[in-house]
């Protein structure tokens, strides 16, 4: 397995390749949705699974367990990017939810990559030192909430990162694993980061698949019925039937 410094370097390199800088928080799903060679599918899966990815003949597919918290979905997307861009010897992989008990070297590497992709080492170090004014050993619950909200990390991913970077001890982190939503609300944040996607929106597809469906329709390569079938197979009834968009749309 690569050293952490090399994994962080890979994460920063991919951020730059995708048009992001080293320090800013990122909207990973908007980023991936605009990628030319990547499709992201949201689907409720078993509680033990965080997601999966497939690479076949240059096509890349990421599947996200949409029944997990939004913060964990973001971490999973970044985790799968590591497999797709930096692990050569696979066609498909299913990834477990639990970070703490992972033993497979590539899964460990992908977890570390995901953490650094969402919160590069240099960025989090600067945030803790200059924004929170804290040093190692002095991190409190309120600091944890501010870190995870800034970078869009789940509580599990945030505590895991702070432990591995030496900011928290495991026994300290253990006291911060409950009342997660309440701890955020007390600081004025909403609960989106810690909540799953609403059940009526847990099925969705973004990225290359949708773009290709639009292209072959515009070129007249398929019938309108087949075009709509392709979109419905990708859970995009909103495009086929024009659902929700007009009611919610505002020119502000």
Secondary structure as UniProt FT lines:
FT   HELIX           4..17
FT   TURN            18..19
FT   HELIX           28..33
FT   TURN            36..37
FT   STRAND          38..43
FT   TURN            47..48
FT   STRAND          49..56
FT   TURN            57..58
FT   STRAND          59..65
FT   TURN            66..67
FT   HELIX           70..86
FT   STRAND          92..96
FT   TURN            100..101
FT   HELIX           105..118
FT   HELIX           121..126
FT   HELIX           127..131
FT   TURN            136..137
FT   HELIX           141..151
FT   HELIX           155..164
FT   TURN            165..166
FT   HELIX           170..174
FT   TURN            175..176
FT   HELIX           180..185
FT   TURN            186..188
FT   HELIX           192..194
FT   HELIX           199..201
FT   STRAND          204..207
FT   HELIX           208..218
FT   TURN            219..220
FT   HELIX           224..233
FT   TURN            234..235
FT   HELIX           237..241
FT   TURN            243..244
FT   HELIX           245..248
//
